[in-house]
Amino acid sequence: MASLHGTVTAVELIARRMRRIRITATELRGQSWKPGQQVRVHAAAAAEPGHRGPRRTYSVWSYQDDTIELCVFDHGEAGPGSAWSRRIGVGQPVTFGRPEGKFVLRQGPYHLFAGEETASVAFGAMLRALPADVPAYGVVEVDTPEDRVPLPDSITWRFREGAPAASSRTLVDAVAKLTLPDEPGIAYLAGEARTIQMVRRHLVGDRNWPRGNVITKPFWSPGKTGMD
Ligand SMILES: Cc1cc2nc3c(=O)[nH]c(=O)nc-3n(C[C@H](O)[C@H](O)[C@H](O)COP(=O)(O)OP(=O)(O)OC[C@H]3O[C@@H](n4cnc5c(N)ncnc54)[C@H](O)[C@@H]3O)c2cc1C
């Protein structure tokens, strides 16, 4: 990974457990980025020469000129990524990779988004990039209303109220309740690995969508670390 070097220029809690971290880096000027793409951040607690340390992947919430914003969900378990987001402050250096990834918008008659807190970051960037005349639908499941990040009104919110985000039947049920056009659109499913497989099975099995119309990206799973 060719590394870029930036400085944190703002940190703001934009939802109960979501920190938006603004990073400015001259090297970001002229890089290519598509909404939905992510960067890999060096999340080591202390910079040791020659030691790469743990890296964690975060979707880019916004990208302008020499500045990107990432939004990191504080999931409450021990992990270098969430610890990094709590620790990092304005003026501190950040090392990260160039924007990458295939979880990006495709051509389709309409777009469907489903996931939880972690997925809402990529969804925000993708939804903002959609032309106004292209319909969008979606469900984002978060723990409480205070966990919502700013997303367009096309997104329906569902609240877990303490239930686990993993293997979430309630997210599948909420997607099943959506009134969608008769023809398949393009679906973007991200977040907890087993939940998105369940939503995928619903779209392909119950709604008869072609597999190729369902784009999935597992972001995390209980007991696994640093999925990419
Ligand atoms: C392409 C991609 C894009 C991503 N974009 C974002 C993003 O924009 N924002 C974001 O916050 N994360 C995002 N993630 C997830 C992120 O990379 C980390 O996995 C996450 O921050 C956890 O890292 P950690 O080091 O804190 O915990 P880890 O060491 O990776 O995991 C420790 C344990 O914590 C638990 N855990 C991890 N995540 C959660 C969770 N969300 N809820 C409940 N328990 C959890 C699991 O049991 C896990 O075994 C993305 C992942 C990928 C692959």
The ligand as a MOL file (V3000), in Angstrom:
LIG
                    3D

  0  0  0     0  0            999 V3000
M  V30 BEGIN CTAB
M  V30 COUNTS 53 58 0 0 0
M  V30 BEGIN ATOM
M  V30 1 C -14.7430 -1.7340 2.9420 0
M  V30 2 C -14.9700 -1.4360 4.4080 0
M  V30 3 C -15.4570 -0.1910 4.7780 0
M  V30 4 C -15.6960 0.0850 6.1270 0
M  V30 5 N -16.1800 1.3240 6.4490 0
M  V30 6 C -16.3980 1.6280 7.7620 0
M  V30 7 C -16.8560 2.9310 8.1250 0
M  V30 8 O -17.0450 3.8150 7.2820 0
M  V30 9 N -17.0640 3.1740 9.4620 0
M  V30 10 C -16.8450 2.2110 10.4380 0
M  V30 11 O -17.0540 2.4870 11.6160 0
M  V30 12 N -16.4050 0.9740 10.0980 0
M  V30 13 C -16.1650 0.6750 8.7970 0
M  V30 14 N -15.6640 -0.5550 8.4740 0
M  V30 15 C -15.3310 -1.4920 9.5770 0
M  V30 16 C -13.9310 -1.1710 10.1120 0
M  V30 17 O -12.9580 -1.4770 9.1280 0
M  V30 18 C -13.5360 -1.9870 11.3440 0
M  V30 19 O -13.8200 -3.3250 11.1220 0
M  V30 20 C -14.2670 -1.5330 12.5740 0
M  V30 21 O -13.9880 -0.1810 12.8830 0
M  V30 22 C -13.8310 -2.3880 13.7830 0
M  V30 23 O -12.4450 -2.2650 13.9310 0
M  V30 24 P -11.7920 -2.3780 15.3630 0
M  V30 25 O -10.3200 -2.3880 15.1850 0
M  V30 26 O -12.3990 -1.3880 16.2970 0
M  V30 27 O -12.2680 -3.8080 15.8640 0
M  V30 28 P -11.6850 -5.2340 15.3950 0
M  V30 29 O -10.4050 -5.5180 16.0830 0
M  V30 30 O -11.6620 -5.2990 13.8960 0
M  V30 31 O -12.8450 -6.1740 15.9210 0
M  V30 32 C -12.9460 -6.5330 17.2950 0
M  V30 33 C -14.3270 -7.1100 17.5580 0
M  V30 34 O -15.2570 -6.0540 17.6900 0
M  V30 35 C -16.5470 -6.4810 17.2480 0
M  V30 36 N -17.0580 -5.4870 16.2870 0
M  V30 37 C -16.3830 -4.9400 15.2460 0
M  V30 38 N -17.1760 -4.0600 14.6020 0
M  V30 39 C -18.3670 -4.0650 15.2510 0
M  V30 40 C -19.6140 -3.3660 15.0610 0
M  V30 41 N -19.7830 -2.4700 14.0730 0
M  V30 42 N -20.6190 -3.6290 15.9220 0
M  V30 43 C -20.4800 -4.5330 16.9350 0
M  V30 44 N -19.3420 -5.2090 17.1540 0
M  V30 45 C -18.2980 -4.9820 16.3310 0
M  V30 46 C -16.3480 -7.8640 16.6260 0
M  V30 47 O -16.7910 -8.8670 17.5110 0
M  V30 48 C -14.8610 -7.9730 16.4340 0
M  V30 49 O -14.3930 -9.2850 16.5310 0
M  V30 50 C -15.4270 -0.8760 7.1320 0
M  V30 51 C -14.9070 -2.1210 6.7460 0
M  V30 52 C -14.6890 -2.4130 5.4140 0
M  V30 53 C -14.1470 -3.7600 5.0320 0
M  V30 END ATOM
M  V30 BEGIN BOND
M  V30 1 1 1 2
M  V30 2 1 2 3
M  V30 3 2 2 52
M  V30 4 2 3 4
M  V30 5 1 4 5
M  V30 6 1 4 50
M  V30 7 2 5 6
M  V30 8 1 6 7
M  V30 9 1 6 13
M  V30 10 2 7 8
M  V30 11 1 7 9
M  V30 12 1 9 10
M  V30 13 2 10 11
M  V30 14 1 10 12
M  V30 15 2 12 13
M  V30 16 1 13 14
M  V30 17 1 14 15
M  V30 18 1 14 50
M  V30 19 1 15 16
M  V30 20 1 16 17
M  V30 21 1 16 18
M  V30 22 1 18 19
M  V30 23 1 18 20
M  V30 24 1 20 21
M  V30 25 1 20 22
M  V30 26 1 22 23
M  V30 27 1 23 24
M  V30 28 2 24 25
M  V30 29 1 24 26
M  V30 30 1 24 27
M  V30 31 1 27 28
M  V30 32 2 28 29
M  V30 33 1 28 30
M  V30 34 1 28 31
M  V30 35 1 31 32
M  V30 36 1 32 33
M  V30 37 1 33 34
M  V30 38 1 33 48
M  V30 39 1 34 35
M  V30 40 1 35 36
M  V30 41 1 35 46
M  V30 42 1 36 37
M  V30 43 1 36 45
M  V30 44 2 37 38
M  V30 45 1 38 39
M  V30 46 1 39 40
M  V30 47 2 39 45
M  V30 48 1 40 41
M  V30 49 2 40 42
M  V30 50 1 42 43
M  V30 51 2 43 44
M  V30 52 1 44 45
M  V30 53 1 46 47
M  V30 54 1 46 48
M  V30 55 1 48 49
M  V30 56 2 50 51
M  V30 57 1 51 52
M  V30 58 1 52 53
M  V30 END BOND
M  V30 END CTAB
M  END
